[in-house]
Amino acid sequence: MRPFGGVAVEIIMNQTDKLYALLSDGKEHSTPEILRVVYGSEHLGIARISARVLDARKRYKVNIVSHRHPDHPTIYLYKMEMPEQQPLQL
């Protein structure tokens, strides 16, 4: 909850916005971290990270790159390449 004019306001973000906020720091983030932050611990379905990456690319006009973790080939690392952009605060 964030205070707004003396009133606590809950900000609800969709999965695409959560992914953008996470990646907006320009650092690499792993599949497990994205699952935890974007989808939450109560998510029971198949997480479609690649679909959210595509959505974020289109919505925010950014480049998001990914590659396999060198030591754990089932884990991918994602990074947003966005010069001169400020990270969003959750």
Buried (B, 14 or more C-beta within 10 A) or exposed (E): EEEEEEEEEEEEEEBBBBBBBBBBBEEBBBBEBBBEBBBEEEEEEEBEBEEBBEBBBEEBEBEBEBEEEEEEEEEBBBBBEBEEBEBBEE
